[in-house]
Amino acid sequence: MALLLAAGLAVTPAAAQSAGSEPVEAPSSIGPLSVETVAGGLRSPWGLAFLPDGRMLVTERPGALRIVSRSGTVSAPVAGVPPVLARGQGGLLDVALAPDFADSRLVFLTYAEPREGAAGTSVARGRLVEQNGDARLEDVEVIFRQSPAAGGGNHFGSRLVFARDGTLFVTLGDRSSLRDQAQNLSNHIGKVVRIVPDGGVPDDNPFRERNGARPEIWSYGHRNVQGAALDPETGLLWTIEHGARGGDELNRPEAGKNYGWPVITYGRDYSGAKIGEGTSKPGMEQPVKYWDPSFAPSGLAFYTGTLMPQWKGDLFTGGLAGARLVRLKLDAARQGVAQEEILLADLGARLRDVRQGPDGALWLLTDDPSDGRLLRLAPAD
């Protein structure tokens, strides 16, 4: 909140809202915002994607994929979703539509895949078929598996972003127990990978020709990226990741570059112990921005709509532990953050995902195991 006050923005309380209640107002730098609960009763909703007709695909971490109408009707689980390991932070995670979805009907999912007593982040795709009121995924195939798998239920990542050239970025966590492997190019731990939609490797990936390196790797030295988005002006990938105690990072991952984890970080271990060698080292990239204390950012979206034109080009991310929505205005070069605004802090909701809808509103998922909500954020009338 101190950042908001420092920016000269007013702060007034906003009441929390339960599913089925009337929209409430929340303050912002552009005037009052309406916070509408469109759907409730979701089980740990994690990822959100808009279908061409305005309906939404929503993943629930325990393993269900739902279709939610604009009026808030929640479907039965879509059949055909692969089995997931729903443990800790693991389960059914992100969802994205193929760029040619209108023709192909392909849906991409990331999830914690159970593998012989362990688990790893995997990407599957299937064709969405709707018939007689039922929906299912057909011809489901796993196109990518993070290697190696590991025990435990922490740090799976994982976001999906299609680039302008049709390639697919996948963010992969360090699995916590394997964090030192984030510096090892022979595995997928703590990496951003770039693949083609059938799981193959693009010809221009940075480590494709390096002996001993995984050819899918785009960038490395990441901890647990839980937000990713493509800048609509530049086409460049941006990510946001969890630190430990402090050290949440906003990055602009570039091909072949090392983002330092766990050698350099602005955070400390949960025990209070120092991690790594400090905050900088030659050959390792600095974050665009870091946060200390952490607010556990999740979800990332650029705003391109006209409903809130003052925010066009800005980045939005949710906060889990920090229970907030954060707006980041980039500088003129689109390389740094010029301003930060904290929104919805009084809502008291852990925000897992942030997306812009086709209506120009911001759509949010709240993280709750039994009453997760789908929220719509727009200017108040």
Salt bridges, closest charged atoms under 4 A:
GLU36 OE1 - ARG70 NH2 3.85
ASP53 OD2 - ARG55 NE 2.80
GLU60 OE1 - ARG66 NE 2.87
ASP94 OD1 - ARG159 NH1 3.21
ASP94 OD1 - ARG355 NH2 2.88
GLU113 OE1 - ARG115 NE 2.98
GLU113 OE1 - ARG145 NE 2.85
GLU130 OE1 - ARG55 NH1 2.84
GLU130 OE2 - ARG105 NH2 3.16
GLU138 OE1 - ARG127 NH2 2.97
GLU138 OE2 - ARG136 NE 2.60
ASP139 OD2 - ARG127 NH2 3.27
GLU141 OE2 - ARG125 NE 2.89
ASP165 OD2 - ARG194 NH2 2.86
ASP174 OD1 - HIS155 ND1 2.68
ASP203 OD1 - ARG208 NH2 3.89
ASP204 OD1 - ARG194 NH1 2.84
GLU209 OE2 - ARG208 NE 3.82
GLU216 OE1 - HIS188 NE2 3.00
ASP231 OD2 - ARG334 NE 2.88
GLU233 OE1 - ARG334 NE 3.72
GLU241 OE1 - HIS222 ND1 3.00
GLU254 OE1 - LYS257 NZ 3.36
ASP269 OD2 - ARG179 NH1 3.39
GLU277 OE1 - LYS281 NZ 3.16
ASP314 OD2 - ARG327 NH1 2.71
GLU340 OE1 - LYS289 NZ 3.52
GLU341 OE1 - ARG327 NE 2.79
ASP353 OD2 - ARG159 NH1 3.49
ASP353 OD2 - ARG355 NE 2.88
ASP359 OD2 - ARG376 NE 2.80
ASP367 OD2 - ARG350 NH2 2.98
ASP367 OD1 - ARG352 NH2 3.63
